[in-house]
Amino acid sequence: MTTLVIHPHDASTDFLNPIYSGLDNVTLVTDSWSQNQIREAIQTHDQVMMMGHGSPGGLFTAGQFPINNPFSNYVIGTSMVEALSQKDNNIFIWCNADQFVARHELKGFYTGMFISETGEAAYCGLPGTPQDMVDESNHGFVKILSEALHNTRDTNVLFEQTSNTYSLIADINPVAKYNHNRLFCK
């Protein structure tokens, strides 16, 4: 299986790197690719993983990609929907990816609002959350998903394995509990 990973370079999301490190047949895109190059790569890879900061409108460029539309800040946005709709095992890891997936009727494993920073924890109703609690959630999620990806690329199985194991952290960590409740697959 060939995997395209789109992870805009941003130090605040470097903790996601272990998700795909060590996987075979991975093309990693962190910056500089044009929208046409990305669209073609989506079409020619078996699976597409997209991760970083985002919104209901898509995955932010983090200033790393040239974009055709000067009014868009997305490396993955509406212009990529047609190509992504041809895949049923996508992985979308960014804040509010659930709204993007639902709006465009895409398939795969995806997250809703996902707390990855203390500021996001405060915004999501967990003020005063210490950094170590956010780190425990982040690193636990990444380790669990990475291990699951080494066993399977089926997004339904990934969801089940990740959700079941991450729930153990969610039982003791309010950030992980918040995030766990926002893991989805369709």
MIGU-208771 format. One line per 3 residues: their letters; for each residue y negated, z, x of N, C-alpha, C, O, CB. Coordinates in steps of 0.001 Angstrom, whole numbers, always signed. Glycine has a CB too. Layout:
REM MIGU-208771
a) Y:Z:X:Y:Z:X:Y:Z:X:Y:Z:X:Y:Z:X | ... .
This chain:
REM MIGU-208771
mtt) +1177:+0:+839:+0:+0:+0:-1241:+0:+885:-1323:+755:+1854:+3:+1214:-955 | -2208:-853:+545:-3485:-864:+1263:-4502:-70:+455:-4541:-151:-773:-3988:-2326:+1510 | -5312:+689:+1157:-6289:+1557:+501:-7676:+1297:+1065:-7878:+1285:+2279:-5907:+3043:+674 .
lvi) -8616:+1091:+173:-10026:+985:+531:-10675:+2328:+242:-10613:+2817:-886:-10736:-174:-253 | -11293:+2922:+1241:-12012:+4183:+1064:-13491:+3897:+1239:-13921:+3412:+2286:-11521:+5280:+2074 | -14262:+4200:+213:-15719:+4047:+266:-16296:+5456:+259:-16266:+6151:-756:-16277:+3176:-948 .
hph) -16819:+5862:+1403:-17347:+7217:+1592:-18635:+7113:+2402:-18607:+7192:+3630:-16300:+8149:+2310 | -19773:+6936:+1709:-21042:+6814:+2428:-21243:+7966:+3415:-21052:+9134:+3076:-22208:+6767:+1437 | -21627:+7615:+4630:-21834:+8638:+5656:-22937:+9588:+5217:-24066:+9176:+4950:-22185:+7993:+7020 .
das) -22587:+10867:+5149:-23512:+11923:+4744:-22883:+13229:+5226:-21797:+13598:+4780:-23773:+11927:+3164 | -23554:+13917:+6120:-22994:+15138:+6710:-22590:+16158:+5647:-21660:+16934:+5866:-24000:+15765:+7665 | -23267:+16171:+4508:-22946:+17165:+3479:-21642:+16862:+2750:-21158:+17696:+1985:-24072:+17247:+2477 .
tdf) -21064:+15678:+2975:-19765:+15373:+2360:-18686:+15108:+3409:-17615:+14599:+3075:-19892:+14163:+1435 | -18951:+15441:+4656:-17946:+15270:+5707:-16675:+16078:+5438:-15604:+15726:+5931:-18530:+15672:+7050 | -16786:+17158:+4660:-15605:+17960:+4361:-14546:+17144:+3611:-13387:+17555:+3556:-16001:+19188:+3541 .
lnp) -14924:+15990:+3029:-13982:+15132:+2310:-13127:+14265:+3238:-12106:+13729:+2808:-14736:+14246:+1352 | -13528:+14121:+4497:-12826:+13237:+5438:-11314:+13453:+5510:-10578:+12469:+5571:-13400:+13417:+6802 | -10815:+14692:+5506:-9361:+14875:+5615:-8567:+14281:+4447:-7356:+14093:+4566:-9051:+16339:+5720 .
iys) -9214:+13986:+3340:-8491:+13394:+2210:-7791:+12118:+2648:-6638:+11886:+2285:-9450:+13102:+1036 | -8469:+11301:+3413:-7913:+9996:+3771:-7506:+9887:+5241:-6863:+8909:+5622:-8913:+8921:+3453 | -7860:+10857:+6066:-7473:+10742:+7481:-5957:+10893:+7581:-5353:+11741:+6923:-8203:+11823:+8366 .
gld) -5375:+10071:+8399:-3937:+10106:+8580:-3153:+9235:+7612:-1941:+9084:+7770:-3473:+11491:+8460 | -3811:+8661:+6616:-3118:+7745:+5704:-2966:+6391:+6382:-3820:+5989:+7173:-3888:+7603:+4353 | -1898:+5700:+6079:-1652:+4373:+6627:-2395:+3306:+5830:-2688:+3480:+4647:-152:+4072:+6641 .
nvt) -2693:+2201:+6504:-3279:+1011:+5867:-4580:+1303:+5108:-4760:+883:+3965:-2274:+400:+4914 | -5481:+2036:+5776:-6760:+2397:+5172:-7884:+1584:+5807:-7969:+1465:+7029:-7033:+3910:+5329 | -8736:+1030:+4962:-9990:+426:+5401:-11090:+1395:+4987:-11291:+1629:+3796:-10211:-1025:+4779 .
lvt) -11798:+1958:+5950:-12839:+2946:+5681:-14201:+2276:+5746:-14539:+1613:+6727:-12761:+4123:+6683 | -14982:+2462:+4680:-16329:+1919:+4592:-17289:+3097:+4461:-17267:+3814:+3461:-16472:+921:+3385 | -18130:+3294:+5471:-19086:+4400:+5450:-20534:+3918:+5403:-21429:+4677:+5032:-18882:+5280:+6666 .
dsw) -20766:+2663:+5775:-22132:+2151:+5787:-22147:+641:+6017:-21132:+47:+6382:-22957:+2859:+6867 | -23281:+46:+5804:-23636:-1315:+6220:-22966:-2472:+5488:-23415:-3607:+5647:-23339:-1452:+7622 | -21941:-2257:+4713:-21301:-3377:+4028:-22188:-3845:+2874:-22835:-3037:+2208:-19891:-2976:+3508 .
sqn) -22209:-5148:+2650:-22959:-5693:+1517:-22163:-5469:+228:-20966:-5183:+262:-23257:-7213:+1725 | -22838:-5603:-884:-22145:-5458:-2166:-21056:-6512:-2319:-19993:-6220:-2867:-23141:-5556:-3330 | -21298:-7723:-1850:-20276:-8768:-1932:-19057:-8420:-1088:-17926:-8635:-1523:-20853:-10110:-1486 .
qir) -19268:-7883:+116:-18146:-7478:+966:-17333:-6367:+307:-16103:-6379:+352:-18654:-7014:+2341 | -18015:-5424:-295:-17321:-4318:-962:-16532:-4840:-2164:-15376:-4465:-2356:-18330:-3229:-1410 | -17140:-5687:-2956:-16464:-6252:-4129:-15197:-7003:-3703:-14142:-6840:-4317:-17419:-7200:-4905 .
eai) -15299:-7817:-2661:-14131:-8552:-2163:-13055:-7597:-1651:-11867:-7821:-1880:-14545:-9523:-1047 | -13462:-6545:-968:-12494:-5573:-457:-11800:-4840:-1606:-10602:-4571:-1524:-13188:-4563:+474 | -12525:-4516:-2664:-11918:-3884:-3834:-10822:-4798:-4388:-9733:-4342:-4736:-12994:-3582:-4928 .
qth) -11124:-6068:-4460:-10172:-7035:-5025:-8927:-7202:-4165:-7856:-7504:-4694:-10845:-8382:-5201 | -9039:-7015:-2860:-7913:-7290:-1972:-7120:-6043:-1554:-6137:-6163:-823:-8414:-7984:-749 | -7522:-4881:-1993:-6795:-3651:-1674:-6040:-3162:-2912:-6447:-3409:-4047:-7769:-2552:-1158 .
dqv) -4936:-2465:-2663:-4118:-1950:-3758:-4753:-752:-4450:-4617:-588:-5662:-2752:-1570:-3243 | -5440:+77:-3691:-6042:+1288:-4240:-7446:+1442:-3674:-7715:+1076:-2529:-5176:+2541:-3922 | -8341:+1993:-4501:-9708:+2227:-4056:-10033:+3711:-4252:-9915:+4244:-5356:-10720:+1318:-4835 .
mmm) -10446:+4368:-3161:-10920:+5748:-3202:-12413:+5720:-2940:-12874:+5104:-1979:-10172:+6656:-2158 | -13167:+6391:-3801:-14618:+6446:-3661:-15030:+7904:-3705:-14621:+8644:-4600:-15339:+5620:-4778 | -15846:+8323:-2733:-16208:+9737:-2691:-17557:+9951:-2013:-17989:+9171:-1164:-15132:+10535:-1965 .
ghg) -18196:+11030:-2422:-19497:+11396:-1882:-20342:+11987:-2999:-19815:+12573:-3944:-20204:+10171:-1239 | -21642:+11834:-2886:-22550:+12295:-3939:-22767:+11174:-4937:-22801:+9997:-4576:-23906:+12769:-3346 | -22910:+11548:-6181:-23115:+10540:-7203:-23681:+11126:-8473:-24120:+12276:-8514:-21830:+9835:-7500 .
spg) -23659:+10312:-9505:-24180:+10681:-10816:-23404:+9885:-11857:-22511:+9118:-11496:-25728:+10412:-10922 | -23718:+10046:-13130:-23044:+9235:-14145:-23204:+7732:-13922:-22424:+6938:-14448:-23569:+9595:-15507 | -24211:+7341:-13146:-24453:+5927:-12875:-23627:+5357:-11743:-23559:+4137:-11591:-25880:+5722:-12573 .
glf) -22986:+6218:-10930:-22145:+5713:-9846:-22217:+6564:-8599:-22745:+7676:-8605:-22532:+4308:-9510 | -21672:+6010:-7523:-21628:+6657:-6212:-22877:+6265:-5428:-23132:+5081:-5207:-20332:+6262:-5430 | -23649:+7258:-5012:-24891:+6997:-4290:-24639:+6321:-2943:-23607:+6534:-2308:-25654:+8296:-4081 .
tag) -25600:+5506:-2524:-25522:+4836:-1227:-25771:+5802:-77:-25359:+5527:+1050:-26522:+3693:-1166 | -26427:+6911:-330:-26851:+7861:+705:-27679:+7141:+1771:-27712:+7557:+2929:-25621:+8553:+1354 | -28344:+6063:+1368:-29188:+5293:+2286:-28415:+4515:+3324:-28995:+4065:+4312:-30136:+6200:+2976 .
qfp) -27116:+4343:+3125:-26266:+3740:+4146:-25927:+2265:+3910:-25409:+1607:+4812:-25005:+4513:+4241 | -26208:+1739:+2724:-25775:+390:+2381:-26946:-476:+1950:-27854:-1:+1268:-24730:+435:+1280 | -26932:-1753:+2344:-27933:-2681:+1811:-27559:-2964:+355:-26386:-3167:+43:-28005:-4020:+2663 .
inn) -28533:-2977:-515:-28234:-3226:-1927:-29032:-4422:-2421:-30175:-4638:-2020:-28546:-1978:-2785 | -28400:-5200:-3307:-29043:-6391:-3856:-30127:-6051:-4859:-31093:-6797:-5022:-28017:-7281:-4506 | -29964:-4927:-5529:-30903:-4517:-6565:-31792:-3403:-6013:-31303:-2301:-5766:-30152:-4049:-7849 .
pfs) -33078:-3664:-5816:-33949:-2630:-5237:-34156:-1426:-6157:-34717:-415:-5734:-35293:-3230:-4896 | -33706:-1525:-7413:-33866:-420:-8356:-32592:+424:-8466:-32515:+1321:-9305:-34253:-959:-9731 | -31601:+141:-7629:-30333:+865:-7676:-30129:+1647:-6384:-30453:+1172:-5296:-29157:-108:-7909 .
nyv) -29593:+2838:-6520:-29237:+3660:-5361:-27731:+3830:-5261:-27250:+4781:-4645:-29916:+5031:-5444 | -26980:+2904:-5870:-25531:+3048:-5945:-24801:+2014:-5103:-25103:+822:-5164:-25076:+2947:-7378 | -23836:+2482:-4317:-22935:+1569:-3635:-21822:+1176:-4610:-21325:+51:-4570:-22350:+2216:-2335 .
igt) -21435:+2112:-5486:-20519:+1826:-6584:-21291:+2093:-7871:-21584:+3238:-8215:-19197:+2699:-6499 | -21607:+1026:-8562:-22330:+1109:-9821:-21807:+27:-10753:-20681:-445:-10595:-23863:+967:-9603 | -22612:-360:-11707:-22158:-1325:-12710:-21742:-2661:-12108:-20898:-3352:-12679:-23245:-1554:-13724 .
smv) -22315:-3041:-10968:-21955:-4325:-10360:-20521:-4345:-9822:-19997:-5415:-9513:-22922:-4648:-9236 | -19885:-3185:-9708:-18509:-3115:-9189:-17478:-2875:-10292:-16277:-2847:-10022:-18402:-2009:-8149 | -17937:-2704:-11518:-17028:-2349:-12614:-15957:-3400:-12850:-14790:-3048:-13027:-17812:-2139:-13886 .
eal) -16310:-4662:-12859:-15318:-5698:-13124:-14188:-5657:-12098:-13016:-5738:-12465:-15978:-7077:-13122 | -14527:-5532:-10829:-13498:-5467:-9787:-12661:-4200:-9929:-11439:-4253:-9786:-14141:-5521:-8391 | -13295:-3062:-10206:-12562:-1806:-10351:-11673:-1803:-11591:-10638:-1137:-11609:-13534:-640:-10412 .
sqk) -12064:-2536:-12617:-11282:-2553:-13854:-9928:-3242:-13670:-9049:-3115:-14521:-12067:-3251:-14957 | -9758:-3961:-12577:-8485:-4634:-12287:-7474:-3680:-11645:-6315:-4043:-11446:-8721:-5838:-11363 | -7907:-2480:-11329:-7042:-1478:-10687:-6803:-331:-11673:-7690:+25:-12449:-7684:-943:-9350 .
dnn) -5605:+239:-11633:-5362:+1388:-12511:-5068:+2664:-11735:-4660:+3670:-12316:-4211:+1089:-13447 | -5275:+2622:-10414:-5008:+3807:-9592:-6183:+4145:-8678:-5995:+4515:-7519:-3752:+3593:-8757 | -7385:+4014:-9209:-8589:+4363:-8460:-8713:+5873:-8329:-8136:+6625:-9114:-9839:+3783:-9139 .
ifi) -9470:+6307:-7331:-9801:+7717:-7160:-11316:+7809:-7034:-11914:+7228:-6128:-9074:+8342:-5903 | -11930:+8551:-7960:-13384:+8694:-8027:-13717:+10166:-7806:-13458:+10992:-8681:-13955:+8179:-9405 | -14283:+10506:-6658:-14635:+11895:-6373:-16139:+11961:-6097:-16592:+11784:-4966:-13810:+12456:-5156 .
wcn) -16880:+12217:-7145:-18317:+12479:-7042:-18748:+13202:-8305:-18043:+13163:-9314:-19137:+11154:-6839 | -19889:+13854:-8262:-20384:+14573:-9430:-20580:+13616:-10593:-21236:+12582:-10471:-21698:+15297:-9107 | -19999:+13986:-11713:-20118:+13244:-12964:-19478:+11859:-12938:-19877:+10973:-13694:-21553:+13107:-13315 .
adq) -18496:+11674:-12077:-17753:+10414:-12081:-17057:+10215:-13423:-16813:+9080:-13834:-16723:+10386:-10934 | -16735:+11315:-14109:-16075:+11206:-15414:-16893:+10373:-16394:-16333:+9615:-17187:-15829:+12592:-15997 | -18196:+10509:-16342:-19049:+9743:-17262:-19052:+8259:-16897:-19062:+7400:-17779:-20490:+10293:-17246 .
fva) -19043:+7961:-15609:-18974:+6573:-15138:-17640:+5954:-15559:-17611:+4840:-16081:-19146:+6502:-13589 | -16546:+6665:-15336:-15210:+6172:-15680:-15098:+5946:-17182:-14602:+4905:-17614:-14126:+7162:-15208 | -15550:+6903:-17979:-15457:+6773:-19440:-16312:+5619:-19959:-15857:+4826:-20784:-15887:+8080:-20117 .
rhe) -17539:+5528:-19479:-18452:+4479:-19952:-17893:+3090:-19700:-18073:+2180:-20509:-19809:+4616:-19277 | -17215:+2935:-18569:-16726:+1611:-18185:-15221:+1434:-18409:-14640:+423:-18016:-17050:+1356:-16734 | -14604:+2429:-19046:-13183:+2378:-19393:-12300:+2052:-18183:-11416:+1197:-18244:-12955:+1343:-20487 .
lkg) -12568:+2759:-17090:-11798:+2580:-15856:-10617:+3548:-15857:-10534:+4446:-16695:-12696:+2805:-14597 | -9718:+3354:-14916:-8520:+4189:-14848:-8378:+4790:-13459:-8822:+4224:-12460:-7265:+3374:-15210 | -7742:+5960:-13431:-7459:+6620:-12171:-7648:+8118:-12256:-7687:+8700:-13340:-8330:+6060:-11090 .
fyt) -7764:+8731:-11090:-7990:+10173:-10920:-9473:+10346:-10654:-10034:+9629:-9825:-7110:+10786:-9743 | -10133:+11298:-11348:-11580:+11412:-11198:-12067:+12818:-11493:-11362:+13627:-12095:-12280:+10426:-12105 | -13287:+13089:-11056:-13901:+14402:-11224:-15096:+14321:-12173:-15726:+13277:-12340:-14337:+14969:-9864 .
gmf) -15374:+15458:-12779:-16629:+15615:-13511:-17643:+16208:-12547:-17574:+15976:-11341:-16452:+16520:-14788 | -18574:+16966:-13077:-19490:+17685:-12190:-18637:+18529:-11265:-17768:+19273:-11721:-20521:+18572:-12994 | -18882:+18418:-9963:-18032:+19081:-8972:-18924:+19855:-8020:-19725:+19267:-7294:-17146:+18051:-8197 .
ise) -18787:+21155:-8022:-19606:+22001:-7151:-19108:+21880:-5717:-17964:+22220:-5416:-19572:+23485:-7620 | -19984:+21390:-4829:-19629:+21298:-3409:-20683:+21950:-2518:-20550:+21951:-1294:-19445:+19837:-3005 | -21737:+22508:-3136:-22819:+23156:-2399:-23306:+24363:-3208:-23138:+24399:-4427:-23994:+22151:-2121 .
tge) -23905:+25343:-2541:-24369:+26543:-3245:-25456:+26220:-4273:-25517:+26854:-5326:-24895:+27568:-2241 | -26305:+25251:-3980:-27335:+24855:-4942:-26731:+24314:-6229:-27238:+24571:-7321:-28253:+23812:-4328 | -25643:+23562:-6091:-24949:+23052:-7277:-24302:+24202:-8050:-24260:+24180:-9281:-23879:+22006:-6874 .
aay) -23801:+25203:-7330:-23206:+26364:-7997:-24251:+27072:-8854:-23977:+27433:-9999:-22609:+27345:-6959 | -25439:+27269:-8307:-26510:+27906:-9074:-26869:+27063:-10292:-27032:+27595:-11390:-27753:+28124:-8193 | -26989:+25773:-10105:-27315:+24845:-11194:-26257:+24891:-12303:-26573:+24725:-13481:-27443:+23411:-10651 .
cgl) -25011:+25117:-11914:-23893:+25097:-12870:-23566:+26481:-13437:-22513:+26673:-14046:-22657:+24526:-12202 | -24465:+27436:-13238:-24290:+28743:-13852:-23600:+29779:-12989:-23144:+30804:-13494:-23535:+28592:-15087 | -23519:+29525:-11693:-22918:+30491:-10774:-23935:+30892:-9701:-23694:+30674:-8514:-21638:+29903:-10118 .
pgt) -25078:+31479:-10109:-26102:+31852:-9116:-25570:+32921:-8159:-24741:+33753:-8526:-27381:+32365:-9821 | -26066:+32872:-6938:-25668:+33854:-5939:-24298:+33612:-5337:-23757:+34479:-4650:-25697:+35201:-6537 | -23734:+32447:-5586:-22426:+32125:-5024:-22544:+32017:-3510:-23375:+31260:-3009:-21868:+30807:-5627 .
pqd) -21723:+32762:-2776:-21790:+32685:-1318:-21186:+31388:-786:-20306:+30798:-1412:-21076:+33876:-700 | -21666:+30958:+365:-21198:+29718:+979:-19688:+29742:+1232:-19013:+28726:+1070:-21939:+29472:+2289 | -19168:+30897:+1626:-17729:+30946:+1926:-16873:+30675:+689:-15764:+30155:+814:-17363:+32307:+2513 .
mvd) -17365:+31017:-494:-16631:+30740:-1726:-16634:+29232:-2023:-15625:+28680:-2463:-17247:+31527:-2910 | -17766:+28577:-1779:-17858:+27125:-1951:-16956:+26440:-928:-16231:+25501:-1258:-19332:+26635:-1801 | -17006:+26914:+310:-16165:+26335:+1368:-14680:+26471:+1046:-13910:+25532:+1243:-16465:+27005:+2710 .
esn) -14281:+27645:+549:-12875:+27854:+191:-12441:+26848:-874:-11351:+26282:-792:-12651:+29298:-313 | -13293:+26631:-1867:-12985:+25660:-2912:-12923:+24247:-2352:-11968:+23513:-2604:-14020:+25734:-4027 | -13950:+23868:-1588:-14003:+22510:-1010:-12780:+22219:-144:-12084:+21224:-346:-15282:+22335:-173 .
hgf) -12534:+23092:+812:-11462:+22850:+1772:-10085:+22954:+1118:-9157:+22236:+1491:-11564:+23836:+2930 | -9962:+23851:+144:-8698:+23949:-582:-8411:+22675:-1363:-7300:+22148:-1308:-8717:+25148:-1526 | -9406:+22179:-2087:-9238:+20943:-2855:-8870:+19778:-1943:-7944:+19022:-2235:-10521:+20617:-3633 .
vki) -9590:+19640:-853:-9357:+18538:+86:-7947:+18617:+680:-7248:+17607:+755:-10412:+18561:+1214 | -7538:+19799:+1096:-6198:+19963:+1684:-5118:+19621:+664:-4145:+18939:+989:-6002:+21408:+2199 | -5285:+20086:-543:-4292:+19849:-1595:-4203:+18363:-1925:-3106:+17812:-2009:-4641:+20656:-2862 .
lse) -5349:+17708:-2113:-5345:+16283:-2440:-4798:+15464:-1275:-4043:+14515:-1490:-6762:+15809:-2804 | -5167:+15817:-49:-4666:+15106:+1129:-3147:+15192:+1211:-2476:+14187:+1446:-5296:+15674:+2409 | -2611:+16377:+1021:-1153:+16547:+1067:-475:+15742:-41:+568:+15130:+188:-779:+18038:+942 .
alh) -1053:+15739:-1225:-482:+14975:-2339:-505:+13476:-2031:+449:+12764:-2347:-1256:+15265:-3646 | -1590:+12996:-1416:-1695:+11571:-1084:-667:+11143:-40:-287:+9973:+4:-3095:+11256:-582 | -224:+12049:+782:+809:+11717:+1763:+2187:+11599:+1109:+3123:+11074:+1710:+845:+12772:+2870 .
ntr) +2303:+12094:-131:+3566:+12017:-868:+3589:+10897:-1898:+4651:+10342:-2180:+3837:+13327:-1552 | +2445:+10560:-2459:+2390:+9559:-3520:+998:+8962:-3614:+18:+9583:-3202:+2797:+10171:-4865 | +914:+7773:-4150:-387:+7165:-4443:-549:+6984:-5949:-1583:+6495:-6405:-535:+5803:-3716 .
dtn) +451:+7369:-6717:+389:+7303:-8179:-630:+8336:-8657:-440:+9533:-8444:+1803:+7557:-8828 | -1701:+7890:-9297:-2794:+8809:-9647:-2375:+9843:-10688:-2929:+10943:-10703:-3986:+8023:-10164 | -1422:+9528:-11553:-955:+10534:-12513:-244:+11673:-11791:-442:+12842:-12120:-15:+9897:-13555 .
vlf) +576:+11332:-10818:+1280:+12346:-10032:+283:+13103:-9147:+378:+14322:-9007:+2394:+11693:-9164 | -671:+12379:-8552:-1710:+13034:-7747:-2467:+14066:-8574:-2702:+15191:-8132:-2691:+11993:-7178 | -2838:+13664:-9769:-3567:+14577:-10662:-2736:+15820:-10946:-3223:+16944:-10820:-3933:+13871:-11987 .
eqt) -1486:+15614:-11329:-626:+16737:-11684:-433:+17681:-10492:-587:+18895:-10629:+735:+16227:-12184 | -93:+17119:-9318:+137:+17953:-8139:-1140:+18678:-7706:-1114:+19872:-7407:+669:+17100:-6987 | -2249:+17947:-7678:-3521:+18545:-7254:-3963:+19621:-8231:-4351:+20716:-7824:-4610:+17468:-7129 .
snt) -3904:+19312:-9508:-4331:+20270:-10523:-3481:+21538:-10492:-4015:+22645:-10542:-4267:+19633:-11906 | -2170:+21381:-10410:-1280:+22550:-10404:-1529:+23453:-9196:-1590:+24674:-9336:+180:+22098:-10417 | -1672:+22860:-8019:-1850:+23671:-6815:-3271:+24237:-6726:-3456:+25391:-6341:-1537:+22838:-5565 .
ysl) -4267:+23431:-7081:-5663:+23889:-7037:-5892:+25025:-8040:-6790:+25846:-7850:-6630:+22712:-7333 | -5094:+25075:-9095:-5237:+26151:-10083:-4987:+27521:-9457:-5512:+28526:-9939:-4272:+25930:-11253 | -4190:+27570:-8387:-3930:+28841:-7704:-5200:+29370:-7043:-5441:+30577:-7034:-2816:+28672:-6653 .
iad) -6010:+28472:-6493:-7304:+28873:-5935:-8260:+29212:-7073:-9038:+30162:-6982:-7899:+27748:-5035 | -8194:+28423:-8149:-9078:+28639:-9302:-8874:+30012:-9936:-9796:+30560:-10539:-8849:+27555:-10346 | -7682:+30563:-9804:-7406:+31890:-10362:-8220:+32984:-9690:-8453:+34037:-10284:-5933:+32208:-10237 .
inp) -8658:+32745:-8448:-9381:+33792:-7707:-10779:+33367:-7262:-11527:+34186:-6727:-8579:+34200:-6494 | -11142:+32114:-7470:-12413:+31587:-6975:-13165:+30909:-8129:-12700:+29893:-8647:-12178:+30583:-5798 | -14319:+31455:-8539:-15050:+30888:-9679:-15513:+29437:-9469:-15591:+28675:-10432:-16248:+31748:-9975 .
vak) -15820:+29050:-8229:-16213:+27661:-7959:-15020:+26746:-8188:-15142:+25712:-8846:-16753:+27502:-6507 | -13882:+27118:-7654:-12667:+26320:-7859:-12306:+26271:-9339:-11846:+25240:-9828:-11490:+26898:-7042 | -12508:+27365:-10052:-12219:+27368:-11501:-13111:+26359:-12213:-12641:+25580:-13042:-12424:+28788:-12107 .
ynh) -14391:+26378:-11888:-15328:+25415:-12481:-14864:+23988:-12182:-14785:+23160:-13090:-16771:+25642:-11940 | -14558:+23699:-10921:-14150:+22356:-10518:-12803:+21964:-11126:-12620:+20833:-11578:-14078:+22266:-8998 | -11875:+22899:-11131:-10538:+22623:-11673:-10620:+22147:-13119:-9870:+21264:-13534:-9651:+23874:-11583 .
nrl) -11534:+22739:-13878:-11708:+22350:-15277:-12321:+20961:-15432:-12459:+20460:-16548:-12573:+23363:-15986 | -12686:+20346:-14318:-13340:+19033:-14341:-12569:+18004:-13507:-13165:+17108:-12909:-14782:+19152:-13823 | -11256:+18140:-13472:-10374:+17156:-12861:-9709:+16377:-13987:-9232:+16968:-14956:-9310:+17833:-11923 .
fck) -9675:+15060:-13863:-9168:+14218:-14946:-8335:+13065:-14405:-8420:+12707:-13230:-10324:+13677:-15787 | -7532:+12499:-15290:-6782:+11285:-14960:-6508:+10531:-16254:-6154:+11109:-17282:-5444:+11620:-14208 | -6688:+9208:-16161:-6305:+8369:-17310:-5830:+7029:-16808:-5459:+6167:-17605:-7488:+8187:-18300 .
